[in-house]
Amino acid sequence: MEQKINPVKSFIAKKVLTKKKAEGEFVDKSMDNDKLGRTSNGIKKILETEIAPMLAMHGGRVEFVSFEEGTVKIRLKGACHGCALSELTLKEGVERILKEKIRKIKSVENVEPR
């Protein structure tokens, strides 16, 4: 019997196995409050350009809520809301990608839809 591979798990596994060095305009090494806006904008850009397309392939969406004291709060929507794999997507997908790109990020949390 042929086993089907879950595309989300496959994508996340591929990303985990092919970690790349975090470089570029989104890497902020300082904790200056002046850079908070730039950090939030960097988070939004990563969510829009890298994470949203991955989630959209499976009917999901992501919304930026806030960034405070190293914690990014997002809202998983669409097919992601209530999905059994949403925690895996959050930690091994969204959080890992954001932490690679922006060193200030300590964790990513999902907040319930309004």
Rosetta blueprint (number, residue, H / E / L):
1 M L
2 E L
3 Q L
4 K L
5 I L
6 N L
7 P H
8 V H
9 K H
10 S H
11 F H
12 I H
13 A H
14 K H
15 K H
16 V H
17 L H
18 T L
19 K L
20 K L
21 K L
22 A L
23 E L
24 G L
25 E L
26 F L
27 V L
28 D L
29 K L
30 S L
31 M L
32 D L
33 N H
34 D H
35 K H
36 L H
37 G H
38 R H
39 T H
40 S H
41 N H
42 G H
43 I H
44 K H
45 K H
46 I H
47 L H
48 E H
49 T H
50 E H
51 I H
52 A H
53 P H
54 M H
55 L H
56 A H
57 M L
58 H L
59 G L
60 G E
61 R E
62 V E
63 E E
64 F E
65 V E
66 S E
67 F E
68 E E
69 E L
70 G L
71 T E
72 V E
73 K E
74 I E
75 R E
76 L E
77 K E
78 G E
79 A L
80 C L
81 H L
82 G L
83 C L
84 A L
85 L L
86 S H
87 E H
88 L H
89 T H
90 L H
91 K H
92 E H
93 G H
94 V H
95 E H
96 R H
97 I H
98 L H
99 K H
100 E H
101 K H
102 I L
103 R L
104 K L
105 I L
106 K L
107 S E
108 V E
109 E E
110 N E
111 V L
112 E L
113 P L
114 R L
